[in-house]
Amino acid sequence: MKVTIILGSPRLDSNSEKLAKAAAATLLGPGEAPEIFRLNDLRYRGCQACMSCKTKTEVCVLKDDLARVLSVAAFSDFLILTTPIYIGEITAQLKAFIDRSYSWFKPDFVSSADPTRLAPGKKLLFVVTQGNPDLGAYKSNIDAYLGYFGSHGIKAAAFQAPIREGNIETLRPDLLADVVAAAKAL
Ligand SMILES: Cc1cc2nc3c(=O)[nH]c(=O)nc-3n(C[C@H](O)[C@H](O)[C@H](O)COP(=O)(O)O)c2cc1C
């Protein structure tokens, strides 16, 4: 199984990264490893709305660092996307990736019963860290992203971790156990 982690936090060794790696470890066998992209290290632009992916090409025409991320993600069996909540939203780094995944839609996606270029059977765990202990605070927002991935035929679920910067292993080891359960449940 091909597992890909796309990290949306700018922090090295962030808590969302630790949660994603714990989730991936439970999905993979001995000697297997996830492919990991740290978006903050990459150079890329947001979607330019050029519509080339609907009129000329099968993939996004922008030839920047995100091109490979989009390709690897499109051919993965299990995606783990991570983000902390910044000002009530996912990070700008992850949002730009999601906007560029618009290129996964076929030209007739609005009216088609089969709108996506992705193969069926993919799964996605959306790992969200947040300082706010209220898990309902950003739920509608997170649900909208799950719905978007659902339109690509991806079975998607969210795992929200209420924790601030600080070591999750000592502060909230229960969350590391819970994310493993969430990945297994998918
Ligand atoms: C610029 C900035 C904005 C933030 N805004 C929010 C917010 O709106 N709501 C919230 O719950 N936490 C907010 N936080 C806290 C982070 O979401 C929280 O510390 C998170 O656990 C960091 O995750 P990471 O270790 O994966 O980077 C913010 C942090 C930063 C740096």
The ligand as a Gaussian input file, in Angstrom:
#p B3LYP/6-31G(d) Opt

LIG

0 1
 C       -0.568000      32.070000      13.364000
 C       -1.288000      31.096000      14.276000
 C       -2.665000      31.146000      14.325000
 C       -3.364000      30.219000      15.122000
 N       -4.740000      30.284000      15.132000
 C       -5.423000      29.365000      15.848000
 C       -6.853000      29.374000      15.822000
 O       -7.499000      30.169000      15.166000
 N       -7.497000      28.422000      16.550000
 C       -6.826000      27.473000      17.295000
 O       -7.469000      26.627000      17.902000
 N       -5.466000      27.449000      17.339000
 C       -4.752000      28.366000      16.630000
 N       -3.380000      28.334000      16.633000
 C       -2.698000      27.301000      17.443000
 C       -2.275000      26.069000      16.618000
 O       -3.319000      25.561000      15.834000
 C       -1.799000      24.969000      17.583000
 O       -0.722000      25.422000      18.359000
 C       -1.438000      23.683000      16.894000
 O       -1.432000      22.657000      17.858000
 C       -0.060000      23.678000      16.228000
 O        0.088000      22.431000      15.555000
 P        1.471000      21.843000      14.994000
 O        2.304000      21.423000      16.189000
 O        1.027000      20.676000      14.216000
 O        2.125000      22.903000      14.175000
 C       -2.652000      29.259000      15.888000
 C       -1.240000      29.249000      15.836000
 C       -0.567000      30.147000      15.048000
 C        0.948000      30.117000      14.980000

